[in-house]
Amino acid sequence: MIALIQRVSEASVTVDGHITGAIGKGLLVLLGVEKGDDEAKAQKLRDKVLGYRVFSDEDGKMNLNVQQAGGSVLVVSQFTLAADTKKGMRPGFSSGAAPTEAERLYEYFVEQCKAKEIQTETGIFAADMQVALNNDGPVTFWLQV
């Protein structure tokens, strides 16, 4: 399971002209699900995402996680994170989870974030989404479990 996280001052997802999720300060989480991923990996990745210290403390050091900083998360499914880009000029997607399994684990990840009492917004699984963000820093990290 893969999460590309970006520290944002604001972010939103629009589908068919309607905003489906929006946050102010927090993390935009682009989530990729690979074959073999399961609930245990989703929980481990959730803990890593929510616990990752990417927000500045009073001394300007990245010592705070999203909850400590009073932020929210916007979780967007992104199957292209599981792409194999090692050969050729076209990505391969054979390592990605089947769509039904990817959707199930995406929804599970979102529910696990909500269970930690953090404001969690989402896109729509498998929709053509327009993601807008103001990356704060920029700060971007690739997390994988």
ZIPE-V888226 format. One line per field, one symbol per residue. psi: psi as a letter, one per 20 degrees, with the letter a starting at -180 (. if undefined). A space follows every 50 residues. Layout:
psi = ???
This chain:
psi = pppoqppqhqqrpppljppiqqrcpbppooppprpiqahghggghghggh ipnjqqaijjqniqrhghikrrqopppnhihjqojhqajpqqkiiqqqgh gggghghggghhghhjlppprrbppjroqoppqopofqopqopp.
